Amino acid sequence: MQNIIEQKISKNFKRTIIHLDNVMVVVCDFSNGPMKKPEAPHSHPHEQITYVAEGELFFYKDGKEFHLNKGDLITIPPDVPHCVRTLSPDVRLIDSFSPVRRDFLL
């Protein structure tokens, strides 16, 4: 069974969640760039792979800064603090999570 959920989190951020029982892909659309400072760091017990589908950003992972552009990938192990700062007006990230982030489904 496939589920697709559209969520408008704020005026400048929306996400589309696609998931099965054991895998989740989330398309994250930011339209607030360039950001003056990074968003607040967060962490979760899930493994994450992020692909930059559009735009340019700084990705902060475990206190280190990574400059990412369209076509770049970054991996985030479980429980590692991370966040972004968009550098272009629009940024699209495609996040894959394992296991499924049940907190996104509430």
Phi and psi restraints in degrees (value plus and minus 20) as a CYANA .aco file:
   2 GLN   PHI    -122.9   -82.9
   2 GLN   PSI     121.1   161.1
   3 ASN   PHI    -147.6  -107.6
   3 ASN   PSI     116.0   156.0
   4 ILE   PHI    -146.3  -106.3
   4 ILE   PSI     107.0   147.0
   5 ILE   PHI    -147.9  -107.9
   5 ILE   PSI     109.3   149.3
   6 GLU   PHI    -120.9   -80.9
   6 GLU   PSI     110.6   150.6
   7 GLN   PHI    -152.6  -112.6
   7 GLN   PSI     104.4   144.4
   8 LYS   PHI    -116.7   -76.7
   8 LYS   PSI      85.2   125.2
   9 ILE   PHI     -99.8   -59.8
   9 ILE   PSI     -59.0   -19.0
  10 SER   PHI    -173.6  -133.6
  10 SER   PSI     159.8   199.8
  11 LYS   PHI     -77.2   -37.2
  11 LYS   PSI     -53.4   -13.4
  12 ASN   PHI    -132.9   -92.9
  12 ASN   PSI      -7.1    32.9
  13 PHE   PHI    -167.5  -127.5
  13 PHE   PSI     105.3   145.3
  14 LYS   PHI    -155.8  -115.8
  14 LYS   PSI     136.7   176.7
  15 ARG   PHI    -159.4  -119.4
  15 ARG   PSI     127.3   167.3
  16 THR   PHI    -135.2   -95.2
  16 THR   PSI     102.8   142.8
  17 ILE   PHI    -127.6   -87.6
  17 ILE   PSI     107.0   147.0
  18 ILE   PHI    -142.2  -102.2
  18 ILE   PSI     105.3   145.3
  19 HIS   PHI    -168.6  -128.6
  19 HIS   PSI     133.1   173.1
  20 LEU   PHI    -135.2   -95.2
  20 LEU   PSI    -182.5  -142.5
  21 ASP   PHI     -87.3   -47.3
  21 ASP   PSI     -54.5   -14.5
  22 ASN   PHI    -143.2  -103.2
  22 ASN   PSI     -18.5    21.5
  23 VAL   PHI    -162.3  -122.3
  23 VAL   PSI     126.1   166.1
  24 MET   PHI    -158.5  -118.5
  24 MET   PSI     115.0   155.0
  25 VAL   PHI    -141.8  -101.8
  25 VAL   PSI     114.9   154.9
  26 VAL   PHI    -147.4  -107.4
  26 VAL   PSI     102.3   142.3
  27 VAL   PHI    -112.8   -72.8
  27 VAL   PSI      97.3   137.3
  28 CYS   PHI    -128.0   -88.0
  28 CYS   PSI     101.9   141.9
  29 ASP   PHI    -133.1   -93.1
  29 ASP   PSI      95.6   135.6
  30 PHE   PHI    -122.9   -82.9
  30 PHE   PSI     114.6   154.6
  31 SER   PHI    -150.1  -110.1
  31 SER   PSI      17.1    57.1
  32 ASN   PHI    -140.6  -100.6
  32 ASN   PSI      -2.3    37.7
  33 GLY   PHI    -110.3   -70.3
  33 GLY   PSI     144.4   184.4
  34 PRO   PHI     -96.0   -56.0
  34 PRO   PSI     120.1   160.1
  35 MET   PHI     -99.9   -59.9
  35 MET   PSI     121.0   161.0
  36 LYS   PHI     -93.6   -53.6
  36 LYS   PSI     -51.7   -11.7
  37 LYS   PHI    -165.1  -125.1
  37 LYS   PSI     141.7   181.7
  38 PRO   PHI     -87.3   -47.3
  38 PRO   PSI     135.8   175.8
  39 GLU   PHI     -86.8   -46.8
  39 GLU   PSI     149.2   189.2
  40 ALA   PHI     -87.6   -47.6
  40 ALA   PSI     114.7   154.7
  41 PRO   PHI     -83.8   -43.8
  41 PRO   PSI     130.2   170.2
  42 HIS   PHI    -162.9  -122.9
  42 HIS   PSI     146.2   186.2
  43 SER   PHI    -165.6  -125.6
  43 SER   PSI     145.1   185.1
  44 HIS   PHI    -176.9  -136.9
  44 HIS   PSI     141.9   181.9
  45 PRO   PHI    -101.2   -61.2
  45 PRO   PSI      -8.3    31.7
  46 HIS   PHI    -119.0   -79.0
  46 HIS   PSI     129.0   169.0
  47 GLU   PHI     -96.4   -56.4
  47 GLU   PSI     126.2   166.2
  48 GLN   PHI    -160.0  -120.0
  48 GLN   PSI     118.8   158.8
  49 ILE   PHI    -142.7  -102.7
  49 ILE   PSI     108.2   148.2
  50 THR   PHI    -136.7   -96.7
  50 THR   PSI     109.0   149.0
  51 TYR   PHI    -132.8   -92.8
  51 TYR   PSI     111.9   151.9
  52 VAL   PHI    -107.9   -67.9
  52 VAL   PSI      87.3   127.3
  53 ALA   PHI    -106.4   -66.4
  53 ALA   PSI     -46.2    -6.2
  54 GLU   PHI    -177.8  -137.8
  54 GLU   PSI     120.4   160.4
  55 GLY   PHI      75.5   115.5
  55 GLY   PSI    -192.1  -152.1
  56 GLU   PHI    -157.4  -117.4
  56 GLU   PSI     121.9   161.9
  57 LEU   PHI    -179.4  -139.4
  57 LEU   PSI     143.7   183.7
  58 PHE   PHI    -118.8   -78.8
  58 PHE   PSI     111.8   151.8
  59 PHE   PHI    -132.3   -92.3
  59 PHE   PSI     105.9   145.9
  60 TYR   PHI    -126.1   -86.1
  60 TYR   PSI     105.5   145.5
  61 LYS   PHI    -156.2  -116.2
  61 LYS   PSI      98.4   138.4
  62 ASP   PHI      32.9    72.9
  62 ASP   PSI      21.5    61.5
  63 GLY   PHI      63.0   103.0
  63 GLY   PSI     -20.6    19.4
  64 LYS   PHI    -127.7   -87.7
  64 LYS   PSI     126.3   166.3
  65 GLU   PHI    -122.7   -82.7
  65 GLU   PSI     113.6   153.6
  66 PHE   PHI    -145.1  -105.1
  66 PHE   PSI     107.4   147.4
  67 HIS   PHI    -110.1   -70.1
  67 HIS   PSI      94.8   134.8
  68 LEU   PHI    -137.2   -97.2
  68 LEU   PSI     125.5   165.5
  69 ASN   PHI    -149.7  -109.7
  69 ASN   PSI     152.9   192.9
  70 LYS   PHI     -68.1   -28.1
  70 LYS   PSI     110.1   150.1
  71 GLY   PHI      75.4   115.4
  71 GLY   PSI     -30.2     9.8
  72 ASP   PHI    -103.1   -63.1
  72 ASP   PSI     136.0   176.0
  73 LEU   PHI    -147.2  -107.2
  73 LEU   PSI     131.7   171.7
  74 ILE   PHI    -165.1  -125.1
  74 ILE   PSI     125.3   165.3
  75 THR   PHI    -130.2   -90.2
  75 THR   PSI     124.6   164.6
  76 ILE   PHI    -148.4  -108.4
  76 ILE   PSI      93.0   133.0
  77 PRO   PHI     -89.1   -49.1
  77 PRO   PSI     145.5   185.5
  78 PRO   PHI     -77.6   -37.6
  78 PRO   PSI     123.1   163.1
  79 ASP   PHI      45.2    85.2
  79 ASP   PSI      -1.3    38.7
  80 VAL   PHI    -116.6   -76.6
  80 VAL   PSI     103.4   143.4
  81 PRO   PHI     -81.9   -41.9
  81 PRO   PSI     118.4   158.4
  82 HIS   PHI    -175.9  -135.9
  82 HIS   PSI     139.7   179.7
  83 CYS   PHI    -187.4  -147.4
  83 CYS   PSI     157.0   197.0
  84 VAL   PHI    -151.4  -111.4
  84 VAL   PSI     140.5   180.5
  85 ARG   PHI    -156.0  -116.0
  85 ARG   PSI      91.9   131.9
  86 THR   PHI     -91.5   -51.5
  86 THR   PSI     122.8   162.8
  87 LEU   PHI    -131.0   -91.0
  87 LEU   PSI     -42.0    -2.0
  88 SER   PHI    -128.6   -88.6
  88 SER   PSI     140.6   180.6
  89 PRO   PHI     -76.6   -36.6
  89 PRO   PSI     -59.0   -19.0
  90 ASP   PHI    -146.3  -106.3
  90 ASP   PSI     115.3   155.3
  91 VAL   PHI    -153.5  -113.5
  91 VAL   PSI     113.3   153.3
  92 ARG   PHI    -141.4  -101.4
  92 ARG   PSI     101.8   141.8
  93 LEU   PHI    -133.7   -93.7
  93 LEU   PSI     124.1   164.1
  94 ILE   PHI    -136.9   -96.9
  94 ILE   PSI      90.1   130.1
  95 ASP   PHI    -121.6   -81.6
  95 ASP   PSI     115.8   155.8
  96 SER   PHI    -134.8   -94.8
  96 SER   PSI     116.1   156.1
  97 PHE   PHI    -146.5  -106.5
  97 PHE   PSI     123.6   163.6
  98 SER   PHI    -161.9  -121.9
  98 SER   PSI     108.2   148.2
  99 PRO   PHI     -91.2   -51.2
  99 PRO   PSI    -197.9  -157.9
 100 VAL   PHI     -77.4   -37.4
 100 VAL   PSI     118.2   158.2
 101 ARG   PHI    -102.6   -62.6
 101 ARG   PSI      72.6   112.6
 102 ARG   PHI     -81.8   -41.8
 102 ARG   PSI     -47.7    -7.7
 103 ASP   PHI     -83.9   -43.9
 103 ASP   PSI     -45.1    -5.1
 104 PHE   PHI     -96.6   -56.6
 104 PHE   PSI     -35.4     4.6
 105 LEU   PHI    -114.6   -74.6
 105 LEU   PSI     -20.8    19.2
